[in-house]
Amino acid sequence: MKRIFAWGALLFGILYFALPLIGMTNFSLKMRRGVYSFDAYTVVLSDPRFQETFTYSVVMALVTIVFGVVLVVPTAYWVRLKLPTLRPVIEFITLLPLVIPAIVIVFGYIRLYNTSSWLPLTGTTTGTNLLLMFGYTTLALPYMYRAVDTGLRTIDIGTLTEAAQSLGAGWTTILARIILPNVLVAVLSGAFLTFAIVIGEFTMAALLNRPAFGPYMQLLGANRAYEPAALAVISFGITWGCLGLIQLVSRYQKGAPPKA
């Protein structure tokens, strides 16, 4: 009976997620009346605004990932190695972006860093891009930190650190050549999740008036019919591609011994 219930729940879950996707994909292929075609996809992919916004979001995602890794890996490593009593506090802080809405965060940024403040980041394009990157890092922090922390939990960082120090390695060498390679799968998992978050994020990019992919999807959805469905399928494919890469990397690295 339990097995039947489990299979029934699985089937319900598959249908719940698959049927809307199938319907959306079917609708996106009906731009040309009476036949199936990829006209909607052709229109979207050839749109200069799509190319501009998607490129911008990809670049911002890569910059956010680099900044997040530089911020999170040393912090999680140091907390686990030297400050274990602070782990509950750090975990609570990293969970705050899940509780505080993005609109509250971005309004706080605008209030603190507008052109009349002590640090007018919103007064320049570079400053606004930097502020948006910080916002993206904040939104991705719960996922990146937990991915890295889980990776650190699987290795004996104390023994690896002591062994490296006995050979004369400094903290930078330990982090870059010992800790990071051993948690690479966890870092990549957090990186792919960060990429998916940045690609689809709307609130921060819209309120900071940046040409990102999320606001473009919303604008297209408000003015077109078939193209938004095609764009949603593309966005869904990107997200699932990131999840697939996480699984691929995890399987490739599974069972690999710690590097010292």
C-alpha positions in Angstrom: 0.0 0.0 0.0 2.8 2.4 0.9 4.5 1.6 -2.4 1.3 2.4 -4.4 1.0 5.7 -2.5 4.6 6.6 -3.2 4.2 5.9 -6.9 0.9 7.8 -7.0 2.5 10.8 -5.3 5.4 10.7 -7.8 3.1 10.5 -10.7 1.0 13.4 -9.4 4.2 15.5 -8.9 5.3 14.7 -12.5 2.0 15.6 -14.0 1.7 18.8 -11.8 5.0 20.1 -13.2 5.0 18.5 -16.7 1.5 19.4 -17.9 1.9 23.2 -17.6 5.3 23.0 -19.3 3.9 20.9 -22.1 1.0 23.3 -22.6 3.4 26.3 -22.6 5.7 24.7 -25.1 2.8 23.7 -27.3 1.5 27.3 -27.2 4.9 28.7 -28.0 5.0 26.7 -31.2 1.7 28.0 -32.6 2.7 31.5 -33.6 2.0 30.5 -37.2 -1.6 29.7 -37.5 -2.4 26.0 -38.3 1.1 24.7 -38.1 3.9 24.1 -35.5 6.9 26.4 -36.0 9.8 28.0 -34.1 8.8 31.5 -35.3 8.4 32.7 -31.7 11.8 31.4 -30.8 13.3 33.0 -33.9 11.8 36.4 -33.1 13.0 36.2 -29.5 16.6 35.1 -30.2 17.0 37.7 -33.0 15.7 40.5 -30.8 18.7 42.9 -30.0 17.2 43.5 -26.6 17.2 39.8 -25.8 20.9 39.6 -26.8 21.7 42.7 -24.8 19.8 41.7 -21.6 20.9 38.1 -21.7 24.5 39.0 -22.2 24.3 41.5 -19.3 22.8 39.0 -17.0 25.3 36.3 -17.9 28.2 38.7 -17.2 26.6 39.8 -13.9 26.0 36.1 -12.9 29.7 35.3 -13.5 30.9 38.3 -11.6 28.5 37.5 -8.7 29.7 33.9 -8.6 33.4 34.9 -8.4 32.6 37.5 -5.7 30.4 34.9 -3.8 33.2 32.3 -3.9 35.8 34.8 -2.7 33.5 35.8 0.2 31.9 32.5 1.2 34.7 30.0 1.0 37.2 31.7 3.3 34.3 32.7 5.7 32.9 29.1 5.9 36.3 27.6 6.2 37.4 30.0 9.0 34.2 29.6 11.0 34.3 25.8 10.8 38.0 25.7 11.7 38.4 28.5 14.3 35.0 29.8 15.3 32.6 26.8 15.5 30.6 28.5 18.3 29.6 31.2 15.7 28.2 28.8 13.2 24.5 29.2 14.4 24.9 33.0 14.1 26.5 32.8 10.6 23.8 30.4 9.5 21.1 32.7 10.8 22.6 35.7 8.9 22.9 33.7 5.7 19.2 32.8 5.9 18.0 36.4 6.2 17.7 36.9 2.4 15.1 34.1 2.4 13.0 36.1 4.9 13.6 39.6 3.8 12.0 40.4 0.4 14.2 41.5 -2.4 12.2 44.7 -2.7 13.1 45.7 0.9 16.8 45.0 0.2 16.9 47.1 -2.9 15.0 50.0 -1.4 17.5 49.9 1.4 20.3 50.1 -1.1 18.7 53.0 -3.0 18.2 54.8 0.3 21.8 54.3 1.5 23.6 54.8 -1.8 21.6 57.4 -3.8 23.2 60.4 -5.3 22.7 62.5 -2.2 24.2 60.0 0.2 27.8 59.6 1.5 28.5 56.9 -1.1 26.6 57.8 -4.3 26.8 54.4 -6.1 23.6 54.9 -8.0 25.1 58.0 -9.6 27.2 56.1 -12.1 26.6 53.0 -14.3 29.6 51.2 -12.7 28.4 52.0 -9.2 24.9 50.8 -10.0 26.2 47.6 -11.5 28.4 47.0 -8.4 25.4 47.6 -6.2 23.3 45.1 -8.2 26.1 42.6 -7.9 26.1 42.9 -4.2 22.3 42.5 -4.2 22.6 39.3 -6.3 25.3 38.0 -3.9 22.9 38.6 -1.0 20.1 36.7 -2.7 22.4 33.8 -3.5 24.1 33.7 -0.1 21.8 31.0 1.5 22.5 28.6 -1.3 26.2 29.3 -1.8 27.0 29.2 1.9 25.1 26.0 2.5 26.7 24.3 -0.5 30.2 25.3 0.6 29.5 24.4 4.3 28.2 21.0 3.3 31.3 20.4 1.2 33.6 21.4 4.1 31.7 19.0 6.4 32.8 16.1 4.2 36.5 16.7 4.6 38.8 16.9 7.7 39.8 20.5 7.3 41.7 20.5 10.6 44.1 17.7 9.5 44.5 19.1 6.0 45.3 22.5 7.4 47.9 21.2 9.9 49.5 19.1 7.2 49.8 22.1 4.9 51.1 24.3 7.6 53.8 21.7 8.5 55.0 22.0 4.9 55.2 25.8 5.2 52.0 26.7 3.3 50.4 30.0 4.1 46.7 30.7 4.5 46.2 31.8 0.9 47.9 28.6 -0.4 45.8 26.5 1.9 42.6 28.0 0.7 43.5 28.1 -3.0 45.4 24.8 -3.4 43.9 22.5 -0.7 40.5 23.6 0.6 39.0 24.9 -2.7 39.9 21.8 -4.8 38.3 19.6 -2.1 35.0 21.5 -2.1 35.0 22.2 -5.8 31.8 20.2 -6.4 30.0 22.1 -3.6 31.3 25.4 -5.0 30.1 24.6 -8.5 26.7 23.6 -7.1 26.3 26.9 -5.4 27.6 28.6 -8.6 25.0 27.0 -10.8 22.2 27.9 -8.4 23.5 31.5 -8.3 23.5 31.6 -12.1 19.9 30.5 -12.2 18.9 33.1 -9.6 20.6 36.0 -11.4 19.2 35.1 -14.8 15.6 35.1 -13.5 15.8 37.9 -11.0 13.5 40.9 -11.7 13.0 43.2 -8.7 16.5 44.5 -8.0 17.4 44.9 -11.7 14.1 46.7 -12.4 14.3 49.1 -9.5 18.0 49.9 -10.2 17.1 50.4 -13.9 19.6 47.9 -15.3 19.2 46.1 -18.7 18.9 42.6 -17.2 17.1 39.5 -18.5 14.4 39.4 -15.8 12.9 42.9 -16.6 13.1 42.0 -20.3 11.0 38.9 -19.7 8.4 40.9 -17.8 8.3 43.6 -20.4 7.9 41.1 -23.2 5.2 39.2 -21.3 3.1 42.4 -21.0 3.1 43.2 -24.7 3.3 39.9 -26.6 1.6 36.5 -26.7 3.7 33.7 -28.2 7.1 35.2 -27.6 6.8 35.2 -23.7 6.0 31.5 -23.8 9.0 30.9 -25.9 11.1 33.0 -23.6 9.8 31.1 -20.6 10.7 27.8 -22.2 14.2 29.1 -22.8 14.5 30.3 -19.2 13.2 26.9 -18.0 15.8 25.2 -20.1 18.6 27.3 -18.7 17.6 26.5 -15.1 17.3 22.8 -15.8 20.6 22.9 -17.6 22.2 24.4 -14.5 20.7 21.6 -12.4 21.9 19.0 -14.8 25.4 20.4 -14.7 25.3 20.1 -10.9 24.4 16.4 -11.1 27.0 15.8 -13.8 29.8 17.4 -11.8 28.7 15.7 -8.6 28.8 12.3 -10.3 32.2 13.0 -11.8 33.7 14.0 -8.4 31.8 11.4 -6.3 34.2 9.2 -4.4 37.3 11.3 -5.2 39.8 11.2 -2.3 40.7 14.5 -0.5 43.5 16.4 -2.1 46.5 17.4 0.0 
